[in-house]
């Protein structure tokens, strides 16, 4: 596609060279540029994009886009190479990606899901309901990219870069997908990853403190406003009316068509709280749907799963789904790393979850306490290079709600793992509850299993669907399900534990 056409919707500051040039590929990662490529030199948190221009040219870049303050005439590039400075390089990348892939979001229905908690589970619930309705559905999320039951590619972040999003959407259009669903993080909105995409429906699940750090959001106001952009960018909105911050959206956007869901507050899709049943393996509730209370069962336990299901039902109402289709879709749905029960030879209740914020940790622990017959053992840690203020807060939550806490490493990234655990410990100590620090995650899980008795519940929050541990920029394969199975096999072989018959 001609460079002139690609930048037709971009706010250009300055340009040099002949823009009547055919572009065959685009990227902001110089390593992924190929012959005939357009390299968008974005300034990251630690690196300046123009540092990678020589690498991009070596790999085949024929044109450049740079930050607005770059002097185009000072760039050390081949003579007559087109270079363009733009007001916002991240937004430009997204807009160019839309143009390059022929605006795929206009050719299917696009649903965006944002919120602090529940994004992944809710997207899978929406996908399952719409498939039960007979639609072909694509999903771009923190676990992987799917078209119906086929996994197209694993992902390593909640929302991919804009160029990847448009590539996936274009592939979905090519395969006649009716509806695409995207998990949209606050960072994705802040960094313009979905700019140019036309959302039909935006869902806002909830808001609680998370991602407040120098590299993410300076405060909760910025965090909320970034998520709010999804509803602003969507034709229709769906919001949680039980969340006191989220419910303000109706007043903030009075002209927007917005549907609400709730358990405790008035809502378009109102759950009858008297009908709620929560066990260790499912939820059961009745919700107002098409003017009638409909009984729904879902196989992901916890009160938060009722909110996720309600939001999904509200979104799917725009597609004319029936109550029977909803029941069929949700009854046996499982989502990797979300209140996921791990079958094991000891017959213990071991649950893996993605909970990594104060509110999500509190939610999962409160949920399991309602049906635990014995003790609740919580084995966890938090990620390094992220919001440090939440560490003692989460420590207090685990100390208060769990009967025993095992503190162990999570995604430590570049931080000292023991330092992270010591900062969590500050919150546990005042609760007076027993705990143990075991830096190695595998050894921490081993200890939790070793002290568990029948009727106890081991909750392992943090990694969820992540199949790796990250240390100093390297991701090491790590599947907690396999780790648990191996540890239990070793315990049985040594005579430490006896398998169930």
N, C-alpha and C positions, 0 to 999 in steps of 0.2 A: 504494500500500500504506500502511496506517496506521502512523504513527510509532511507536506503542506496540508493534506487532508487529515492526517493523524492529529495535528495540533490545532485543528479548526475551532475547538471549544476551550482551548487552554489560554489562560491569561499570560500573554507573552510580554516580557519587559524589553528584551533586545534580541537581535539575531544577526548572524553573519553567515555567508556562504549560500550556495544554491539549495533551496529547500525542495526543488523539484527532483527528489531522489526517492527511489524505491526502497522501503524498509521491509525486511523479512522477519525480524524478531526484535523483541524489546525486553529489557530487564534493568533492574537497579543493582544487580549483583554482577560484577564484571566477569566472574567465573562462568556465568551462564550465557554470556553474549556469544553469538555465532556470526559467521560472515554475513554482512549486510545488516548488522544490528544497530539499534538505537539504544545508547547507554544513558540512563537517567542517574546523574551523580547526586545522590541524596546524602545530606549530612546526618550521620547517625549520632548516638549518644557518646561514642568514643572516637569515631573516625570521620574524617572529612571525605565526602564522596569524590572530590576531584583528585584525591591521592590515587584513585584506582583507574583514572582515565588511561594511562599508558597500558595497563593490563587489558582494559576493554578494547582498545585499538588493536592490540596484539591478537586478541581473540576474534577480531573481525568487525568491530564497531565502525560505522560509516557516518554517524552523526551523534551529537551530544546534547543533553539538556542539563543545565546547571542551575545552582541557586541564584537568586536575584542580585546578590552583591558581587558576583564573579565578573571580572573584567574579561570579556570574551577575547579581546585582542591580546591579552597577556597569556592566554593558554598556549602551552607548547604542544600544538597539534599539527597534523599535515596541512599544507596550504589548501585553502578552499573547502576544508571539511566543514559542513554545517554545524554551527553551535548556537544554542538558543538558551537565553536566561528567562526564567519564568517566576511568577510571584510565589508559587508554592509547588515545589518539586514533587511532593508526595501526592498532592491532588492532581497534578499534571500526569503523573504515572497512571493513576486510576482512570482519568478521562481518556488518555491515549489508549489504555488497555481496552476500554469499552469500545472505542472506535476501531481498533485493530481487529477485535473479535466480532465486529458488526453488531454491537449492542445486544448481546444475548438476553439480558434481563427483560427486554421488551417483547421477547418471543415466548415467554412462559410466565406463569405466576410465581412471584418471588416473595417468600416469607422470611423475615428476620426475627431472631429471638435474642433479646438482651436481658441483663439482670445480673445480680451478684451470684445467685445460686439458681440451680435448676435448668440452666440453658440446655445442657446435653440431653438430660432425661426428657425434657419437654420436646425437643426437636425429634427425638426418636418416637415419642408418643404421637406427635402430629403426623410423622411419616407413616406410622403403622395405621392410623385411622384413615388417612387419605388413600393408602393402598387398599384397605378394606373396602373403600368406596369405589375402587376400580381405577384409580389414577396411577400414572407412572410418576414416581417421585425420586428426586435427587436430594442428597444431603451433603452439605459441606460443614464439618464440625471439628471438634477437638480430638475426636477419636480417629476419624478417617473420612474419605469422600466416598459416597455410595450412590449407585443408581439402582433403585429397588433393592434387591438382596445382594447385588454384586458390589464388593468393595473395590473401588477403582485405585485408591492410593491411601496409604497411611499419612497422617498429618502430625505435626509436632507443636502446633499452637492453636489457640481457640479459633482465630480467624486468619487465614493465609494472607499473603501480600496480594495487592489488587490485581497484578498481572496473572497470578495463579487463580484467583477467584473467577476472572473473566474467561480464562482457559477452561476451567471446569464447567462453567455455565454454557460455554459454547459447545463443549462435548455433550452436555445434556440436551441441548437444543438439537444437535445432530442425531441424537438417539431418541428423539420425540418425547422427551420428558415433559409432563404437564405442569408440575410444580417443583420448584427448588426451595430448599430450606437452608438458611445459613445461621450458624451461631455468630452473633456479632458482639465482640467484646468492646469495652469502653476504649481500649487502646486502638482497636480497629477504627472506631469513629474519630478518635483524636488524631490518628495518623492517616486519615482519609483513605483507608483501604477499600471502602465500599462507595466512595464518591462516584457519581455517574450511574450507579445501579438504581433501577426503578423498583422499589418495594411496593407490593400490593398490600401486605399486612405486616405490621411491626408489633411484636409482643414484648412487654416489659414485665418480667416475673417478680422482681423485688429489689430492694436496695439495702445493703448494710456495708459496714466499713471494710474495704479491701483495696489493694493496689494504691495505697497512699504512700508514695516514696518519691525521692528525687528523680527517678527514671520513669515514673508513671504519672500519678496525679498529685498536685500539691495539696489538695484538700477535697472534702466530700462534695462541695459545690461543683468543682470542676468534674469530678467523677460522675455526678448525676447529670450534669449538662451534656457531657459527651454521650451518655446513654440516651438521653432525651432526643438527641439528633436523629436516632433511628425512627422514632415515632413521627418526628417532623418530616422525615424523608419518605414516609409511607402513606399510601392512600387511606388506609384504615389502621386503627390502633386497638390493641387489647391490653388491658392493664389490671394489676392486682389491687383491688379496692380495699384490701385489709392492710396494705402497706401505706403508712401515713405520708410518706414522701411521694411514692408513686401515684397515689390517688390525686395529688395536686395537678397532675398532667391534664385532666379534663378542664380545669380552670385556666391552665397555661395555654392550652390549645383549644379554645372554645369552638372553633369552626371545624375541627377535625372530627370525623366519625370514629368514636371510641366506644368499645364494649368493655364491660367490667366483669370480673369474677371475684368471688370471696367466699369465706366460710362464716365470718362473724359480722360482716357489714352488708348493707343492701348492695345488690349487684344484679346485672343482667343474667349471669350464670351463678346462681346462689346455691351453695352446698347447704343442706339441712344438717346442722351440727348434731342433732339428736340421732341421726342415722349412721354416724361415723363409727366404723370398727377398724381397729389397727392391730394386726398380729405380727409375728416375726417373719411372715412370708407373704402377706398381702394386705391391701386396704379395701374397705367396702364402704360406700357412701351413696347418698342420693343427691342429685343436682337438678336444678331447674333447667330444662332443655326443651325448646319449642313449646313453652307454656305448660309443661308437665314435669313432675318429679320423676327422674329416671334413675334406677339403681345401677351403679357402676362398680366393678371390681377390677383392681389392678394388682399385679404381682410384685410390685416394688413397695416395701413397707415404709411407714413413716408419715406423719402429718404433712410434711413438705411434699410428699408424693401426691397428696390430694390437690394441693395448689398447682403442681405441675400438670396433673391430669385436667384440672378445671381450665387452666390457660389453654391447653391443647384443644380441649373441646370447644372453647370459645372461638379459637382461630378456625377450626375446621367447620364451624357453623356457617362460615362464608361460602363453603363449597357444597352445602346442602346434604351433609352426611346425616345418617339416621342413628338413632339410639342403639339399634342392634349392631350396626357397623362399629360404633364406639366400643360396645361391650366385647365384641369379637377381637378387636384390635388390642385392647388393653389387658385382657384377662391373663394372658401368659407372656406378656412382653418382658424381656430382660434387657438391661443396658450394662455394658461392660464397666465395672468399677463404680457403679452407683447402687449402694445398699446391696452389693453382690455377695451372696452367701457362697462360701467355698466348700464343696463337698470334700469330706476327708475320712480316713480310715478310723479315726478315733470317735467319730460321731459328735464332735464338738461344733458349736455354733461359732463360726468364724466369718466375720463380715468385712469386706474391703469396700472402702468408699473414698470419693475424691475430696471429701471435706478438708478445706485448708484455710478457712477463715473462722473468726470467732463465732459468727452466727451459724455457719454450717456445722461446725463442731458441736455447738450447743444443740442444734436441731437433731443431729444423728444420735447423740448421747441421750437426750430426752426421749427420743423415739424408742430406743432399745430398752431403756429403763421401764417403759410401760409394760413390756412383755417378758423381761428377763426373769427367769425363775431363780437364778443364782446371782453371782457377782458380775459386774460389768468391768472388764479389763480393757483399758484403752492403750494401745501401743502406737506411738506416733512421734513426729517431729515436724518442723516447718522448713520451707525452702530458704536457702541463703540468698543474699543480694536482693531481698524484698523487704517489705514493710516490717521494720523491727518493733514498732510500737505494739503490734498485735501479739507478740510472743508471750509476755507475762499474762496478758488478758486470756489467751487460750490456755495457758497453764492453770489459771484459776478455774476456768470452766471444766477442764479435765479433772482437777482435784476435787471440785465440788460435786460433779455428777458421776464420775467413775469411782468404782470401789478400789481400783488399783491402776496406777499409770506407769507405763514403761516409756521412757523418753529415748528415742533413737533417731538416727540420721534420716533426713529426707533428701531432697535435691539440694545438696550443700552448695553447689556451684563454686564460687571462689572463697567462701567463708570458712572459718575454722568450725568444724561441726560441734566440738565440745562447747565452744563459746555460744553457739545458737541454743544448745540444750540448757546451758546455765541461765540464759536469759528467760527461757520458758520456766525453769525451776523457781525463779523469783515469784511467780504467780501461784505455784503449787504449794509452797511451804506454808503460807498462812492458813490454808484449808485444813492442815493437820492430817491429810489423807496419805496413805503409804504410796511410795513411788520408787522407781529405780532408774538410774541413768545407764544405758548401754549404748555406746556410740555406734557400734556396727549394727546396721539395720537387721541383717539376718540373725545375729545373736539376740537382738531385742525381740524379734518374732519368736525365736526358739524359747526364750525365757517366758514369754506370755503363754505359749502353748504348754510349757512345763508346769505352770502353776494353775492352769485351768482345770476345772472339774465339770462333770456333766451338769447341765443347767446354767453354767456360766456363759457369757457372751464375750468373745474377743472382738473388739472393734479396731480395725487397722485403717485409720484415715490417712489421706495425703496423696498417695500415688494414684489411686483409682485405676484409670485406664493406661497410665504411663507404664511402658514396658522397658524402662531404663532408669539408671541413677546417674546424675550428672555431677561430675567433679572436675573443677579446673578446665572447663570447656570441652571435656570428653564425656560422651554418653556411653555408659556401660550397660549391656543387656541385663534386664532384671525384671522377671515376671513373678510377682508375689504368689500367684497361684502355684507355680512350679516350685518356688522356694518353700512354701508351706508343705506341699506334698513330699518333697525331699526330706525336710526336717522331720516330718512325722514318720516316714519310712526309717530314718536313722534311729529315732526314738524307739520304734517297735523292734527293730533289729537288735538294739542294745539291751532290750528288756525294760527300758525306762517307762514305756507306756504299753498298754494292752489294746489291740484293735477291737472294735466292736464285731460281734458275730454277724 
